[in-house]
Amino acid sequence: MPWVDENLMNMTLFEVFLSSAVYQSVSMMKSYRIFLAGAACCAFLVNLMAVHSLPAGTEAASCAYIHADVPAPSIGVSLIDEAHSQKVHILLPPSYEGSQARYPVLYFFTGYYSDEEVGYLGEVMSELAKDREFILVSVKCVNSLHGSFGMNSPVTGNWRDFYVKDLIPFIDANYRTIADRGSRAVGGVSMGGHIALRLGLEHPELFNALYALAPGVFDEKGLETAWPKWDRTFLIAYGAAVAPNTEKPFPHADIPTMDGSAEDMAARARWNSGFGEVPQLLDGYLARGLAVDNICIEVGTNDWYEWIPQGCVYLSRQMFERGISHSFILTRNGHDFSPEIFRNGMGPFVQAAFSPASGAAE
């Protein structure tokens, strides 16, 4: 049931969530969905998430789980040697082998230091296939430094270009996809959520659905809040991706010293260009003049990286103020991903977002 309060416009999203009568009355529930429909909307609509499940007594046919090596010329030119082909993992829908149908695709990005193996999502994908089938492509975003952050960098290679120029054309050429934006979605978790966010907003000509789960994103103080929790390995990978400096020794990056010096502040500005600069990202998206019709941001209030829910709230507020239609989901999760989380969020969201002609189309 909708909950309406004109005073919401003067509150932060967390204040709305934590002080609302809805939160107080259903605080034992697992998750909430806040629908933000643009600047003309004067209220948040809070509903419980729908959980997708199979009818009792039914059994889902199995998805096929395969692997492919994708040529990666965009990554090949880098100061740090990276493989010139990248492995992807693919879940094909149950009917794929026995038909000539074409299918929509979800491009899925995992987190920092995370394996791109997604065989554990096969059961959920098989369940979802009873409503509408789609292909899931799990994309490698971990490089030799353990995280590419989806950036174009002379140090680590042009990973953004790899996704757009190498990967998508390869998948469309080698698998029976429906090769249009209405049948293409992008989603990810943590670092992968950040990659999905940027790909979707910077390339609306390619995607019409975007789902970012606990994405790495800063508010105005995000870098300063995150810094104490980042270890040296993360700092090296992030610096090489967002603040490359080929004239410096390894890791060939400008790294903040957090001492307030002029050099430090210049380095911080470059680091904010990664997870930060949300207003610039959104303004650039609007300037492109093509809307992604289905956008969802999900984050847990118990995320142990507190800068991430803070950044997601900031992102949603900035989108709301610009009239960018999206859903914002708060759960009680931490910084987690599991088949259950996929089943209750990203999976059915992108499935429902695919254009009506998508799925098992001859």
C-alpha positions in Angstrom: 0.0 0.0 0.0 1.4 3.4 -0.9 2.6 5.7 1.9 2.5 9.4 1.2 4.0 12.3 3.2 4.7 15.7 1.7 7.4 16.3 4.3 9.6 13.7 2.6 11.1 16.2 0.3 13.0 17.8 3.2 14.4 14.5 4.5 17.2 12.2 3.5 16.2 8.8 2.2 17.6 7.1 5.3 15.6 9.5 7.5 12.5 8.6 5.4 13.2 4.9 5.8 14.1 4.9 9.5 11.4 7.3 10.7 8.5 6.2 8.6 5.4 4.5 10.0 5.9 1.9 7.3 9.3 1.0 8.7 8.0 0.9 12.3 5.1 -1.3 11.4 6.9 -3.8 9.2 10.4 -3.6 10.6 10.7 -7.4 10.7 10.3 -7.7 6.9 13.3 -8.3 4.8 13.3 -5.4 2.3 11.6 -2.3 1.0 11.2 -0.8 -2.4 11.1 3.0 -2.8 9.9 4.1 -6.3 11.2 7.4 -7.4 9.5 8.7 -10.5 11.1 12.0 -11.2 10.9 15.6 -10.0 7.1 15.8 -10.5 6.6 13.1 -7.9 6.0 14.5 -4.4 6.1 11.2 -2.5 7.9 8.0 -2.2 5.9 4.8 -2.6 7.1 2.1 -0.3 6.1 -1.5 -1.0 7.4 -4.9 0.0 9.4 -6.6 -2.7 7.7 -9.4 -4.6 9.5 -12.7 -4.3 9.6 -14.9 -7.4 8.9 -18.6 -6.8 7.8 -21.6 -8.8 4.3 -23.0 -8.4 4.2 -25.9 -5.9 4.9 -29.3 -7.5 6.7 -27.9 -10.5 10.3 -28.5 -11.5 12.4 -26.2 -13.6 14.4 -27.4 -16.6 18.1 -26.8 -16.2 20.2 -24.1 -17.8 23.4 -24.9 -19.6 26.6 -23.5 -18.1 29.4 -22.8 -20.6 32.5 -20.7 -20.9 34.1 -18.7 -23.7 37.3 -16.8 -24.3 36.6 -13.4 -25.7 39.4 -11.6 -27.7 40.3 -8.4 -25.9 42.3 -6.1 -28.1 41.1 -3.1 -26.0 42.9 -4.5 -23.0 46.0 -5.6 -24.8 47.6 -2.1 -24.9 48.6 -1.5 -21.2 51.6 -0.8 -19.1 50.8 -3.8 -16.9 50.6 -6.9 -19.0 47.1 -8.2 -19.2 45.7 -11.2 -21.1 44.7 -10.5 -24.7 41.6 -12.7 -24.2 39.2 -12.7 -21.3 37.1 -15.6 -20.1 33.3 -15.2 -19.6 30.9 -17.6 -18.1 27.4 -18.0 -19.6 24.2 -19.5 -18.4 22.0 -20.4 -21.5 18.3 -20.9 -20.9 16.8 -24.4 -20.9 15.3 -24.2 -24.4 18.4 -22.8 -26.0 19.9 -26.1 -27.4 16.6 -27.4 -28.7 15.4 -24.3 -30.6 16.5 -21.6 -33.0 15.1 -18.9 -30.8 16.9 -15.7 -29.9 17.1 -14.4 -26.3 17.7 -11.2 -24.3 20.9 -10.9 -22.3 21.9 -9.8 -18.9 25.6 -8.8 -18.6 26.6 -9.4 -15.0 29.6 -8.0 -13.3 31.0 -9.3 -10.0 32.9 -7.5 -7.3 36.5 -6.7 -6.5 38.7 -9.8 -6.0 35.6 -11.9 -6.9 35.5 -14.8 -9.3 33.2 -14.4 -12.3 32.0 -18.0 -11.9 28.1 -18.0 -11.6 27.2 -21.6 -11.9 25.5 -21.3 -8.5 22.9 -19.0 -10.1 21.8 -21.8 -12.5 18.9 -23.0 -10.3 17.5 -19.5 -10.0 17.9 -18.8 -13.7 16.1 -22.1 -14.4 13.2 -21.0 -12.2 13.0 -17.6 -13.9 12.9 -19.3 -17.2 9.4 -20.5 -16.6 8.2 -16.9 -17.0 10.7 -15.5 -19.6 14.0 -17.0 -20.6 17.2 -14.9 -21.0 20.9 -15.4 -21.2 23.2 -14.4 -18.4 26.8 -13.5 -19.3 29.1 -13.1 -16.3 31.9 -10.8 -17.2 35.5 -10.8 -15.8 36.3 -7.4 -14.2 39.2 -8.7 -12.1 42.6 -8.0 -13.6 46.2 -8.8 -12.5 45.8 -6.2 -9.7 42.5 -7.8 -8.6 40.2 -5.1 -9.9 39.8 -3.2 -13.1 36.9 -1.0 -11.9 35.7 -1.0 -15.5 38.0 1.9 -16.3 40.0 2.8 -19.4 43.6 3.3 -18.2 47.0 3.3 -20.0 48.2 1.3 -17.0 45.6 -1.5 -16.8 44.1 -1.4 -20.3 40.8 -0.1 -21.6 38.3 -2.3 -19.8 35.3 0.0 -20.6 36.1 -0.3 -24.3 36.5 -4.1 -23.9 32.9 -4.4 -22.6 31.4 -2.1 -25.3 33.6 -2.8 -28.3 34.8 -6.3 -27.9 32.5 -8.3 -25.5 29.0 -7.3 -26.7 29.7 -7.7 -30.4 31.3 -11.1 -29.6 28.3 -12.4 -27.7 25.9 -11.1 -30.4 28.0 -12.8 -33.1 28.4 -16.2 -31.4 25.1 -16.7 -29.5 21.5 -16.3 -30.5 20.8 -13.0 -28.8 18.2 -10.3 -29.6 20.8 -7.6 -30.4 18.9 -4.5 -29.4 18.8 -2.3 -26.3 15.3 -3.4 -25.3 16.7 -6.9 -24.9 19.9 -6.0 -23.2 20.4 -5.4 -19.5 23.5 -4.7 -17.3 23.8 -5.5 -13.6 26.5 -6.0 -11.0 27.5 -6.2 -7.4 29.9 -3.8 -5.5 32.7 -2.9 -7.9 30.6 -4.7 -10.6 27.6 -2.6 -9.5 29.7 0.5 -10.2 30.7 -0.9 -13.6 27.0 -1.6 -14.4 26.0 1.9 -13.3 28.5 3.6 -15.5 27.9 1.3 -18.5 24.2 1.8 -18.3 24.2 5.6 -17.9 27.0 6.2 -20.4 25.7 3.8 -23.0 21.9 4.0 -23.0 22.0 3.1 -26.7 23.1 -0.4 -25.6 21.0 -1.0 -22.5 17.4 -0.4 -21.4 17.7 -2.0 -18.0 20.3 -1.4 -15.2 20.5 -3.0 -11.8 23.3 -1.9 -9.4 23.5 -3.9 -6.2 25.6 -2.2 -3.5 27.6 -0.3 -6.1 30.8 1.5 -5.3 29.7 5.1 -5.3 30.7 8.2 -3.3 28.7 11.0 -1.7 30.5 14.3 -1.2 32.7 12.8 1.6 32.9 9.3 0.2 36.6 9.1 -0.4 37.5 10.3 3.1 35.0 7.9 4.6 36.2 4.9 2.6 39.9 5.5 2.8 40.5 4.0 6.3 38.9 0.7 5.2 40.9 0.2 2.0 44.0 -2.0 2.2 47.1 -1.5 0.2 46.1 -4.0 -2.5 42.8 -2.2 -3.1 44.6 1.2 -3.2 47.0 0.0 -5.8 44.3 -1.4 -8.0 42.0 1.6 -7.7 44.8 4.1 -8.2 46.1 2.4 -11.4 42.5 2.4 -12.8 41.3 5.9 -12.0 44.5 8.0 -11.5 47.1 6.4 -13.8 50.5 8.1 -14.1 52.8 6.2 -16.5 55.8 8.4 -15.4 55.7 7.1 -11.9 57.0 3.7 -10.7 54.6 0.8 -9.8 51.7 1.1 -9.4 52.0 3.9 -11.9 49.4 6.0 -10.2 48.8 9.3 -8.3 47.9 8.1 -4.8 46.5 10.6 -2.2 48.6 11.1 1.0 45.6 12.5 2.8 47.7 15.3 4.2 45.9 18.2 2.6 48.9 19.2 0.5 48.3 20.6 -3.0 49.6 17.3 -4.5 47.3 15.3 -2.3 44.2 17.4 -3.2 45.0 17.0 -6.9 45.3 13.2 -6.4 42.0 13.1 -4.5 40.3 14.9 -7.3 41.4 12.2 -9.7 40.3 9.5 -7.3 36.8 11.1 -7.0 36.5 10.7 -10.7 36.1 6.9 -10.2 33.4 6.2 -7.6 32.5 9.9 -7.3 31.4 12.8 -9.6 27.9 11.5 -9.4 26.3 14.8 -10.6 28.6 14.9 -13.6 27.7 11.3 -14.4 24.0 12.0 -14.2 24.2 15.2 -16.2 26.1 13.4 -18.9 23.4 10.8 -19.0 20.7 13.4 -19.4 22.6 15.2 -22.1 22.6 12.0 -24.2 18.8 12.3 -24.5 18.0 8.6 -24.4 16.5 7.2 -21.2 17.2 3.8 -19.6 13.6 3.0 -18.8 14.4 0.5 -16.0 16.9 1.5 -13.4 17.2 0.0 -9.9 19.7 0.7 -7.1 19.7 -1.8 -4.2 21.8 -1.6 -1.0 21.7 -3.1 2.5 21.5 -1.0 5.6 23.9 -3.4 7.3 26.6 -3.0 4.6 29.9 -3.0 6.5 31.3 -0.5 4.0 29.2 2.3 5.4 30.3 4.6 2.6 28.4 2.5 0.1 24.8 2.9 1.5 25.6 6.5 2.1 26.7 6.9 -1.5 23.7 5.0 -2.8 21.4 7.3 -0.9 23.2 10.3 -2.3 23.0 8.8 -5.8 19.3 8.2 -5.5 18.7 11.7 -4.2 20.7 13.2 -7.1 18.7 11.1 -9.6 15.4 12.2 -7.9 16.3 15.9 -8.1 17.0 15.5 -11.8 13.8 13.7 -12.6 15.5 10.4 -13.4 13.0 7.6 -12.9 14.4 4.7 -10.9 13.7 2.3 -8.0 15.7 2.4 -4.8 15.7 -0.7 -2.6 16.8 -0.8 1.0 17.3 -4.2 2.6 18.7 -5.5 5.9 21.5 -7.2 4.0 25.2 -6.6 4.5 27.7 -6.4 1.6 26.4 -9.7 0.3 25.4 -11.5 -2.9 23.7 -14.9 -3.1 21.2 -16.9 -5.3 18.4 -15.7 -2.9 19.4 -12.0 -3.3 19.4 -12.5 -7.1 16.1 -14.3 -7.0 14.4 -11.5 -5.0 15.9 -8.6 -6.8 18.1 -8.4 -9.9 16.8 -11.5 -11.7 13.1 -10.7 -11.8 13.7 -7.0 -12.3 15.7 -7.4 -15.5 13.4 -10.2 -16.7 10.4 -8.0 -16.4 12.3 -5.1 -18.1 13.0 -6.9 -21.3 10.8 -5.7 -24.2 7.6 -7.7 -24.8 9.1 -9.3 -27.9 12.1 -10.6 -25.9 12.6 -14.2 -24.9 12.3 -17.3 -27.1 11.8 -15.2 -30.2 12.1 -17.1 -33.5 
